[in-house]
Amino acid sequence: MELPDLGGPCSEPACRRWDFLPLKCNACGEAFCKDHIRYDDHKCRSAYKKNAQVPVCPLCNAPIPVRKGETPDAVVGAHIDKNCKYNPAQQKQRIFTNKCLKPGCKRKELMKVVCEQCNGNFCIKHRHPLDHDCKGSSHPISKAGYAALMRASETALKSTGVIGMPSNGSLQHNRYKLQHEKNQG
């Protein structure tokens, strides 16, 4: 069984081998065998259209257009000398910029660590309110202590019949106020 319509000859004049699956050059559009498909192998006259490389400035990473006949190194050198927008201060950005506000501490962190009570920025070592002598709106307590106060205040509110809760979340103050009123009344 013969398949005369399948494939075609290599377009390279020195080869002309019949290939059942010829490859088409994306620059000149001619069909070649696997040995002559590269631009250099068939001396493609249209390779300049596809085989062009655009140099990039090593300082500002901007692509630099090169005209036909110009040397890429010379064009990049001229770009650097004349209109390169390289800014050394911009390239050397500081990463650790969040300075600890604890007096005497000189540490800087990558991310902000903000105290919930005084809204100050501190390092990892001084992030807890007790570690930086917090002067915030309420007394510094741990998360476990806060949970215990919440449970105690819920039972106190249920037993006294108080329905409303303060909007600022200061249940600790409300609890002491209720106890003080009980003792005086």
ABEGO torsion letter per residue (X at the ends): XBBAABEBBBABAAAGBBBABBBBBAAAGBBBBAAAABAAAAGBAAAAAAABBBBBBAAAGBBBBBBBGBBAAAAAAAAAAAABABBAAAABBBABABBBABBGBABBBABBBBBAAAGBBBBAAAABAAAAGBABABBBBBAAAAAAAAAAAAAAAAAAGBABBBAAGBAAAAAAAAAAAAAAX
